[in-house]
Amino acid sequence: ARKAVVVPEGPTAEDVEFAESLDDLPDLAGYDEADKAKITKIQAAARGRLARKKVAATKVHVPVGASAEDVEFAATLEGLPDLASYDEADKSKITKIQAAARGRKARQEAAKNRVEVGLRETPIVADEDNEEES
């Protein structure tokens, strides 16, 4: 099963300290053009790193090639409750619901794959009330 990795939001203390140190940069008037170009390149790289890190903190990471459903599912993971707050009976019920949903999705994917390779003319769509065997 694929798992989404949720990156913590916001910059780290190290990033804040680094960003604050950017305000204390020396005046570039005392440097020649070659040194200015090097300094500017270093500054741009540092600012780019901070910007990329900030953007990454707002994204939910999913595996390469993930479907739109997987991306949507990964985005919902942030709001999930802590399983430690449930008793064993509730955990068992949750597990059964998850297993049923995953099984249904797997059957739909298998049916879709059979259609793609030409083993069936139309996909089988499993319905909880009227499941059709493949």
Secondary structure as the mmCIF struct_conf table of DSSP 4:
data_model
#
loop_
_struct_conf.conf_type_id
_struct_conf.id
_struct_conf.beg_label_comp_id
_struct_conf.beg_label_asym_id
_struct_conf.beg_label_seq_id
_struct_conf.end_label_comp_id
_struct_conf.end_label_asym_id
_struct_conf.end_label_seq_id
HELX_LH_PP_P HELX_LH_PP_P1 ALA A 4 ALA A 4
STRN STRN1 VAL A 5 VAL A 6
HELX_LH_PP_P HELX_LH_PP_P2 VAL A 7 PRO A 8
BEND BEND1 GLU A 9 GLY A 10
HELX_RH_AL_P HELX_RH_AL_P1 ALA A 13 LEU A 22
TURN_TY1_P TURN_TY1_P1 ASP A 23 ASP A 24
HELX_LH_PP_P HELX_LH_PP_P3 LEU A 25 ASP A 27
HELX_RH_3T_P HELX_RH_3T_P1 LEU A 28 GLY A 30
BEND BEND2 TYR A 31 TYR A 31
HELX_RH_AL_P HELX_RH_AL_P2 GLU A 33 THR A 58
BEND BEND3 LYS A 59 LYS A 59
STRN STRN2 VAL A 60 HIS A 61
TURN_TY1_P TURN_TY1_P2 VAL A 64 GLY A 65
HELX_RH_AL_P HELX_RH_AL_P3 ALA A 68 THR A 76
HELX_RH_3T_P HELX_RH_3T_P2 LEU A 77 GLY A 79
HELX_LH_PP_P HELX_LH_PP_P4 LEU A 80 ASP A 82
HELX_RH_3T_P HELX_RH_3T_P3 LEU A 83 SER A 85
BEND BEND4 TYR A 86 TYR A 86
HELX_RH_AL_P HELX_RH_AL_P4 GLU A 88 GLU A 116
TURN_TY1_P TURN_TY1_P3 VAL A 117 GLY A 118
BEND BEND5 LEU A 119 LEU A 119
BEND BEND6 GLU A 121 THR A 122
BEND BEND7 GLU A 128 ASN A 130
#
